[in-house]
């Protein structure tokens, strides 16, 4: 079992990171939006450690990477719920910061969970019932989360790089391009200085 991978970030997208280890091997890891944000903030991109979860099936071998053990623990808890796979768990951890997800589950807020693609009423309810006590036992920094920008309106200042990156990431997470584009364009128009991760985080709660 791979516990973690340490190395240089060679490629970084909102849904994937490629780390080259000192041995010259490049590992492609599926990541959440929170981990993407944390990697972007690091002062040492040549020496990043991602904690790993391996998902092995007959038709798939996938690595998921997390910037800290808390997010990985939440990912594993989500996987323990019937009907939740790796991509859905990753999407949930992109829609909510660890602190937000702990709050949503602990408070029984299934309406918030149902906003995530692939989660119906039964699955959202199952997450709350199965994990309510377990997430309460996890030590999570309540200050965790992405800062939100104040709404502004200036369509001319939309950064096409930000919008395109957000739309591509949402497509990887399973959202239709046309629907994503409408939501992303609206978010960018209201927040001209917004970052890719902030766009995606807001879009995941609107789509």
Secondary structure by P-SEA (a helix, b strand, c coil): cccccccccccccccbbbbbccccbbbbbbbcaaaaaaaaacccccbbbbbbbbbbcccbbbbbbbccaaaaaaaaaaaacccccaaaaaaaaaaccaaaaaaaaaacccccccccccccaaaaaaaaaacaaaaaaccccccbbbbbbcbbbbcccccaaaaaaaaaaaaaacccaaaaaaaaaaaaaacccccaaaaaaaaaacc
